[in-house]
Amino acid sequence: MKIDFLFSGIIAATMAVTLSSCSSGKNDGDLISINIDKVTKAPVTLLSKFTGEPEFIAMDSRIEAFATGYNYGFSDHYICIGASIKGPAKLYDRATGRFLCDVGSIGRGPGEYLNTYGSPAIDEEDGTIWLLPWQTQTLLGYDIATGKFKKEIPLKYFVPKGQFRIDPKAGTVTVAALPFRDIVPMIAWKQDMQGNILWEIPAGHLTIVPDFSNEIESSNNIQGTFDLSLVTWGGRSDSLYVIEESRLEPVYTVDFNTREINAGDDYNSFTAEDIPIHSYIMLPRHFVTSISYPVANQYGFTTGKPEYIITDRNDGESVRTTFYNDFMQEDMNYVSFLDGYFVRVYDPEEFMEAAGTALKDGNLSESNKARISSILETLTPESNDILMVAPLK
């Protein structure tokens, strides 16, 4: 599986809007609450308002370099792509995209995993890559030079899907777990490397019926801040939280003015508009809500093209909009902000098509135009992916 970013056409940069188009938020202490019916719609927002100059990384095209996972982790010198059931996590040199090694291996033995969840954590100082498997009670560490299994940390509670932050110097790990009813009693906890609890937060009202279509997300865009939100298919009211010492602090929420699906409800009595599938992203200066609706297909349901609410964290002013990648002069169906970056993954044919317009009209430096031209010289339809990675402002 890979991140799927599609584009549908060219939109002029003059359609860009500022985030002060309307004031629709209510600031209750540190909580910003938005009513979706009061948010003004705007045609498009330029990506460059949120990021600095991007870098373009052509991933190694040797057969062993192709990743099957889709969760990305970044450090100053490395990129790690998480595992899937089809193959292990992969480590690359960030400057060149050169494949360095597999990180661990698929299996059920010591240090092995069947899949991973969330972003890999790359600790260059400690020389360790940390992976959190699906359905686990162990955090796994691997040597950054070889990818070999190095050490593990027993987790106090079972984690069906989870997010984590590790502090080797302090000897602590903070974990957030998808809080399945009767399986995972805590939404988050902090422990030492031996599994001893320092503090914990009961799941409480966030408890959900066990269902792996639900997700637990953390964008990790602000150093030292552990943001957390749940993505469910039930249309439930929720918030974006920040994990503080022994408590969850709600910081942002959107009221969709819809009814929630509860146990025993007839799902067929709900329309797509009753069930906004949404997720929250925390940026240094903004909150972003991704909104999409269920679309039936032969397998059940998927989600349609999302739109976004962008909210200024200082004053709650918001717009309902879509993003436009003015660096590459392309409309974007989806955006991904993680680990302090905007990340766009192109397959080779996508990049070939997008690059022509970008070289002519894109908001690119001369060095980036030269970089794109260099990538095109050796790119074929059989090549590996190309990453566009831009630091958040």
Helices and strands as residue ranges (DSSP letters): G 13-15, E 25-28, E 31-35, G 36-38, E 40-41, E 45-46, G 47-49, E 55-58, G 63-65, E 72-74, E 78-81, E 89-93, E 99-103, E 121-123, E 128-131, E 136-143, E 149-159, E 162-167, E 172-177, E 186-192, E 197-202, G 204-206, E 215-217, E 227-231, E 240-244, E 247-255, G 267-269, G 272-274, E 277-282, E 286-292, E 294-297, E 300-303, E 307-312, E 318-321, E 323-325, E 330-331, E 337-338, E 341-346, H 348-361, H 366-378, E 386-391
